[in-house]
Amino acid sequence: MGTQDSQEKVLKTMPARDVRGLVTQDNVEYSIDEQTIVAQGGMAVIRRGECIINGQHIPAIFKEARPNWNNPSSSEYAAVEHKLRNEARFLSALTYSCQNTEHFPRYLGYFTSHSGVSYLAMEVINGDTLDNDLKDGKALKLFDAVVYAYQIAQALVWCHLATNEEGKPNPIFHKDVTPKNIMITRGSYHATLIDFGASFSEGISTGATMPFVTHTHAAPVSVTGAAEDIWQLGVTLFVMVTGVYPFDKSPYSEDRLDYEDLNYDALIEANIPTELINVILKALESSRRYQYKSMADFRDDLGNVLKSLPMDPDFAAWMNSEQSQVPICLQKLFPDNITRPEKTRPVGSKTRPVGA
């Protein structure tokens, strides 16, 4: 079976009853709280509820396609709905093709109600997006910033190494790696990459849709594919450690941005270590000759910088808390700092997508 056919099977529209009650297919039920909106953006609202799979009640969030502007046209609504469906395609593919899903929301299903409303069901992540910590030019603690960037780099490594059901390479490029698409689990250092609506993969047919790009993180036109994700994570890391954006002008029409275009002074004024400055500059190279050759190389250099920094006492305490679920990549990076048995996400979290 080809990749496109398999993806269609995964995301076959689920027959629905009144979405105010339960939405059911086979042994899967969805219960949505339509009275409460957890969050709202320009193209979707987030509601809480639960998925009931084989009798197991799983807390879930439901992303509902809803354009948040006056009188959206039918074509605009269709584009927003298509973006949500694309996100479901990529999350479902990642759920069963990656080594683990620690840094992605777990995909729980996609369905359309009788009234035509589309929903993407995902696991609940109790936390906040990173942009909440970066308001008004505020920067993060250096150690925290590199911890988060390292985990997101690991998530993107898995995206770029994704395979189809036949085991053939099927890399997925996120294309919108920004602070608003990174969630930090409350009371922890666990970072999760969210919102795959702008993602791209040659092996997953998504059809034409309207472009969704975060202007401040847009890469030069010469930077595409894995290089674009590297660039955007470089921009995000720059913002995390300085509180400002690296470029004053848009890179949209630029084939190459030179270092004189970069706000290098911000790195110096923030007392960023030379090793980390070099990592950031290499990520923000618009020439593939000089930029990181892979996200894995970027991740490894971030790991080396992280190990060279003084250990944050709060991070060390979290690593050894009985309540913590420390991501595997951090356990491997700091094996000597864990004095308790390893504890990760419960077994069974990585399951084949509902409806597959």
NORDA-V624992 format. One record per residue. N is the residue number from 1. BURIAL is 1 if it has 9 or more other C-alpha atoms within 8 Angstrom, else 0. D_FIRST is the distance of its C-alpha to the first C-alpha in Angstrom with 2 decimals. Layout:
# NORDA-V624992
n:N burial:BURIAL d_first:D_FIRST
n:N burial:BURIAL d_first:D_FIRST
This chain:
# NORDA-V624992
n:1 burial:0 d_first:0.00
n:2 burial:0 d_first:3.81
n:3 burial:1 d_first:6.68
n:4 burial:1 d_first:8.39
n:5 burial:0 d_first:6.42
n:6 burial:1 d_first:6.51
n:7 burial:1 d_first:10.02
n:8 burial:0 d_first:10.93
n:9 burial:1 d_first:10.39
n:10 burial:1 d_first:12.53
n:11 burial:1 d_first:15.07
n:12 burial:0 d_first:15.45
n:13 burial:0 d_first:19.20
n:14 burial:1 d_first:21.23
n:15 burial:1 d_first:24.09
n:16 burial:1 d_first:27.36
n:17 burial:1 d_first:30.98
n:18 burial:1 d_first:33.84
n:19 burial:1 d_first:32.75
n:20 burial:0 d_first:36.24
n:21 burial:0 d_first:35.37
n:22 burial:1 d_first:32.21
n:23 burial:1 d_first:28.75
n:24 burial:1 d_first:26.79
n:25 burial:1 d_first:23.38
n:26 burial:0 d_first:23.18
n:27 burial:0 d_first:24.80
n:28 burial:1 d_first:24.80
n:29 burial:1 d_first:27.87
n:30 burial:1 d_first:28.95
n:31 burial:1 d_first:32.64
n:32 burial:1 d_first:33.73
n:33 burial:1 d_first:37.30
n:34 burial:0 d_first:37.91
n:35 burial:0 d_first:41.54
n:36 burial:0 d_first:40.98
n:37 burial:1 d_first:39.37
n:38 burial:0 d_first:38.85
n:39 burial:0 d_first:38.23
n:40 burial:0 d_first:37.92
n:41 burial:0 d_first:36.81
n:42 burial:0 d_first:36.66
n:43 burial:1 d_first:33.30
n:44 burial:1 d_first:32.75
n:45 burial:1 d_first:34.71
n:46 burial:1 d_first:34.02
n:47 burial:1 d_first:34.90
n:48 burial:1 d_first:35.11
n:49 burial:1 d_first:33.96
n:50 burial:1 d_first:31.96
n:51 burial:1 d_first:28.71
n:52 burial:1 d_first:29.18
n:53 burial:1 d_first:26.34
n:54 burial:0 d_first:27.17
n:55 burial:0 d_first:30.78
n:56 burial:0 d_first:30.73
n:57 burial:0 d_first:32.29
n:58 burial:1 d_first:30.87
n:59 burial:1 d_first:32.85
n:60 burial:1 d_first:30.74
n:61 burial:1 d_first:31.26
n:62 burial:1 d_first:29.85
n:63 burial:1 d_first:29.47
n:64 burial:1 d_first:30.36
n:65 burial:1 d_first:29.85
n:66 burial:1 d_first:33.45
n:67 burial:1 d_first:35.00
n:68 burial:0 d_first:38.40
n:69 burial:0 d_first:40.43
n:70 burial:0 d_first:42.65
n:71 burial:0 d_first:41.20
n:72 burial:0 d_first:37.67
n:73 burial:0 d_first:36.44
n:74 burial:0 d_first:33.44
n:75 burial:0 d_first:31.62
n:76 burial:1 d_first:32.63
n:77 burial:1 d_first:31.47
n:78 burial:0 d_first:28.09
n:79 burial:1 d_first:27.81
n:80 burial:1 d_first:28.74
n:81 burial:1 d_first:26.28
n:82 burial:1 d_first:23.52
n:83 burial:1 d_first:24.67
n:84 burial:1 d_first:24.39
n:85 burial:1 d_first:20.87
n:86 burial:1 d_first:19.97
n:87 burial:1 d_first:21.76
n:88 burial:1 d_first:19.77
n:89 burial:1 d_first:16.45
n:90 burial:1 d_first:17.96
n:91 burial:1 d_first:19.72
n:92 burial:1 d_first:16.79
n:93 burial:1 d_first:14.86
n:94 burial:1 d_first:18.15
n:95 burial:1 d_first:18.87
n:96 burial:1 d_first:16.30
n:97 burial:1 d_first:16.00
n:98 burial:1 d_first:19.78
n:99 burial:0 d_first:22.39
n:100 burial:0 d_first:24.07
n:101 burial:1 d_first:24.58
n:102 burial:0 d_first:28.36
n:103 burial:1 d_first:28.62
n:104 burial:1 d_first:26.17
n:105 burial:1 d_first:26.54
n:106 burial:1 d_first:24.40
n:107 burial:1 d_first:21.89
n:108 burial:1 d_first:22.77
n:109 burial:1 d_first:21.18
n:110 burial:1 d_first:21.24
n:111 burial:1 d_first:22.77
n:112 burial:1 d_first:25.02
n:113 burial:1 d_first:28.27
n:114 burial:1 d_first:29.83
n:115 burial:0 d_first:32.07
n:116 burial:0 d_first:29.21
n:117 burial:1 d_first:29.60
n:118 burial:1 d_first:26.50
n:119 burial:1 d_first:26.51
n:120 burial:1 d_first:24.73
n:121 burial:1 d_first:25.69
n:122 burial:1 d_first:26.33
n:123 burial:1 d_first:28.56
n:124 burial:0 d_first:32.22
n:125 burial:0 d_first:33.63
n:126 burial:0 d_first:37.39
n:127 burial:0 d_first:38.61
n:128 burial:1 d_first:39.39
n:129 burial:1 d_first:37.94
n:130 burial:1 d_first:39.57
n:131 burial:0 d_first:41.16
n:132 burial:0 d_first:43.56
n:133 burial:1 d_first:45.12
n:134 burial:1 d_first:45.53
n:135 burial:0 d_first:47.57
n:136 burial:0 d_first:50.78
n:137 burial:0 d_first:50.14
n:138 burial:1 d_first:49.94
n:139 burial:1 d_first:48.40
n:140 burial:1 d_first:46.99
n:141 burial:0 d_first:48.55
n:142 burial:0 d_first:47.42
n:143 burial:1 d_first:46.02
n:144 burial:1 d_first:44.02
n:145 burial:1 d_first:42.56
n:146 burial:1 d_first:41.34
n:147 burial:1 d_first:39.95
n:148 burial:1 d_first:37.83
n:149 burial:1 d_first:36.75
n:150 burial:1 d_first:35.81
n:151 burial:1 d_first:33.49
n:152 burial:1 d_first:31.82
n:153 burial:1 d_first:31.41
n:154 burial:1 d_first:29.68
n:155 burial:1 d_first:27.33
n:156 burial:1 d_first:26.55
n:157 burial:1 d_first:26.05
n:158 burial:1 d_first:23.21
n:159 burial:1 d_first:21.80
n:160 burial:1 d_first:22.07
n:161 burial:1 d_first:20.49
n:162 burial:1 d_first:17.45
n:163 burial:1 d_first:14.08
n:164 burial:1 d_first:10.43
n:165 burial:0 d_first:8.54
n:166 burial:0 d_first:8.36
n:167 burial:0 d_first:12.05
n:168 burial:0 d_first:12.51
n:169 burial:0 d_first:15.29
n:170 burial:1 d_first:14.71
n:171 burial:1 d_first:18.38
n:172 burial:1 d_first:19.55
n:173 burial:1 d_first:23.04
n:174 burial:1 d_first:25.16
n:175 burial:1 d_first:27.66
n:176 burial:1 d_first:30.23
n:177 burial:1 d_first:31.67
n:178 burial:1 d_first:35.00
n:179 burial:1 d_first:37.39
n:180 burial:1 d_first:36.40
n:181 burial:1 d_first:32.83
n:182 burial:1 d_first:34.02
n:183 burial:1 d_first:35.15
n:184 burial:1 d_first:37.66
n:185 burial:1 d_first:37.81
n:186 burial:0 d_first:41.32
n:187 burial:0 d_first:43.76
n:188 burial:0 d_first:41.54
n:189 burial:1 d_first:40.26
n:190 burial:1 d_first:36.57
n:191 burial:1 d_first:34.71
n:192 burial:1 d_first:31.43
n:193 burial:1 d_first:29.49
n:194 burial:1 d_first:28.69
n:195 burial:0 d_first:27.66
n:196 burial:1 d_first:24.40
n:197 burial:1 d_first:24.88
n:198 burial:1 d_first:25.70
n:199 burial:1 d_first:22.95
n:200 burial:1 d_first:20.76
n:201 burial:1 d_first:17.67
n:202 burial:0 d_first:16.32
n:203 burial:1 d_first:12.75
n:204 burial:1 d_first:13.18
n:205 burial:0 d_first:14.21
n:206 burial:0 d_first:17.50
n:207 burial:0 d_first:19.41
n:208 burial:0 d_first:23.13
n:209 burial:0 d_first:25.42
n:210 burial:0 d_first:29.00
n:211 burial:0 d_first:29.75
n:212 burial:0 d_first:30.80
n:213 burial:0 d_first:32.72
n:214 burial:0 d_first:35.51
n:215 burial:0 d_first:38.30
n:216 burial:0 d_first:40.08
n:217 burial:1 d_first:37.07
n:218 burial:1 d_first:35.78
n:219 burial:1 d_first:35.27
n:220 burial:1 d_first:36.78
n:221 burial:1 d_first:34.77
n:222 burial:1 d_first:34.38
n:223 burial:1 d_first:32.66
n:224 burial:0 d_first:28.91
n:225 burial:0 d_first:25.78
n:226 burial:1 d_first:26.77
n:227 burial:1 d_first:30.35
n:228 burial:1 d_first:30.48
n:229 burial:1 d_first:29.65
n:230 burial:1 d_first:32.28
n:231 burial:1 d_first:34.77
n:232 burial:1 d_first:34.32
n:233 burial:1 d_first:34.72
n:234 burial:1 d_first:37.78
n:235 burial:1 d_first:39.21
n:236 burial:1 d_first:38.60
n:237 burial:1 d_first:40.30
n:238 burial:1 d_first:43.18
n:239 burial:1 d_first:43.70
n:240 burial:1 d_first:43.59
n:241 burial:1 d_first:46.33
n:242 burial:1 d_first:48.53
n:243 burial:1 d_first:48.01
n:244 burial:0 d_first:47.73
n:245 burial:1 d_first:45.15
n:246 burial:1 d_first:45.25
n:247 burial:0 d_first:45.61
n:248 burial:0 d_first:48.04
n:249 burial:0 d_first:46.34
n:250 burial:1 d_first:42.87
n:251 burial:1 d_first:40.63
n:252 burial:0 d_first:38.70
n:253 burial:0 d_first:40.46
n:254 burial:1 d_first:41.28
n:255 burial:1 d_first:39.77
n:256 burial:0 d_first:41.50
n:257 burial:1 d_first:43.49
n:258 burial:0 d_first:46.35
n:259 burial:0 d_first:47.77
n:260 burial:0 d_first:50.77
n:261 burial:1 d_first:48.46
n:262 burial:1 d_first:47.55
n:263 burial:1 d_first:49.83
n:264 burial:1 d_first:50.70
n:265 burial:0 d_first:53.86
n:266 burial:1 d_first:51.90
n:267 burial:1 d_first:50.52
n:268 burial:0 d_first:54.03
n:269 burial:0 d_first:55.65
n:270 burial:0 d_first:53.19
n:271 burial:0 d_first:54.13
n:272 burial:1 d_first:50.59
n:273 burial:0 d_first:50.65
n:274 burial:0 d_first:50.30
n:275 burial:0 d_first:47.27
n:276 burial:1 d_first:45.35
n:277 burial:1 d_first:46.63
n:278 burial:0 d_first:45.25
n:279 burial:1 d_first:41.80
n:280 burial:1 d_first:41.85
n:281 burial:1 d_first:43.12
n:282 burial:1 d_first:40.43
n:283 burial:1 d_first:37.70
n:284 burial:1 d_first:39.42
n:285 burial:1 d_first:39.60
n:286 burial:1 d_first:38.16
n:287 burial:1 d_first:38.11
n:288 burial:1 d_first:35.05
n:289 burial:0 d_first:37.60
n:290 burial:0 d_first:39.36
n:291 burial:1 d_first:36.87
n:292 burial:1 d_first:34.91
n:293 burial:0 d_first:32.26
n:294 burial:1 d_first:29.85
n:295 burial:1 d_first:29.87
n:296 burial:1 d_first:30.37
n:297 burial:1 d_first:33.63
n:298 burial:1 d_first:34.73
n:299 burial:1 d_first:34.04
n:300 burial:0 d_first:35.96
n:301 burial:1 d_first:38.94
n:302 burial:1 d_first:38.99
n:303 burial:1 d_first:39.05
n:304 burial:0 d_first:41.97
n:305 burial:1 d_first:43.85
n:306 burial:1 d_first:43.27
n:307 burial:1 d_first:44.67
n:308 burial:0 d_first:47.68
n:309 burial:0 d_first:48.64
n:310 burial:0 d_first:51.04
n:311 burial:0 d_first:49.23
n:312 burial:0 d_first:49.52
n:313 burial:0 d_first:51.28
n:314 burial:0 d_first:49.27
n:315 burial:1 d_first:45.99
n:316 burial:1 d_first:47.36
n:317 burial:0 d_first:48.39
n:318 burial:1 d_first:44.97
n:319 burial:1 d_first:43.29
n:320 burial:1 d_first:45.53
n:321 burial:0 d_first:45.59
n:322 burial:0 d_first:44.47
n:323 burial:0 d_first:42.78
n:324 burial:1 d_first:40.71
n:325 burial:0 d_first:37.01
n:326 burial:1 d_first:37.12
n:327 burial:1 d_first:33.84
n:328 burial:0 d_first:32.92
n:329 burial:0 d_first:33.39
n:330 burial:1 d_first:36.97
n:331 burial:1 d_first:37.65
n:332 burial:0 d_first:36.74
n:333 burial:0 d_first:38.80
n:334 burial:1 d_first:41.84
n:335 burial:0 d_first:41.81
n:336 burial:0 d_first:45.62
n:337 burial:0 d_first:46.03
n:338 burial:1 d_first:44.37
n:339 burial:0 d_first:46.96
n:340 burial:0 d_first:45.08
n:341 burial:0 d_first:42.06
n:342 burial:0 d_first:38.75
n:343 burial:0 d_first:37.34
n:344 burial:1 d_first:33.98
n:345 burial:0 d_first:31.72
n:346 burial:0 d_first:31.58
n:347 burial:0 d_first:29.07
n:348 burial:0 d_first:26.16
n:349 burial:0 d_first:26.00
n:350 burial:1 d_first:22.69
n:351 burial:0 d_first:20.47
n:352 burial:0 d_first:16.94
n:353 burial:1 d_first:17.23
n:354 burial:1 d_first:18.69
n:355 burial:0 d_first:16.39
n:356 burial:0 d_first:13.26
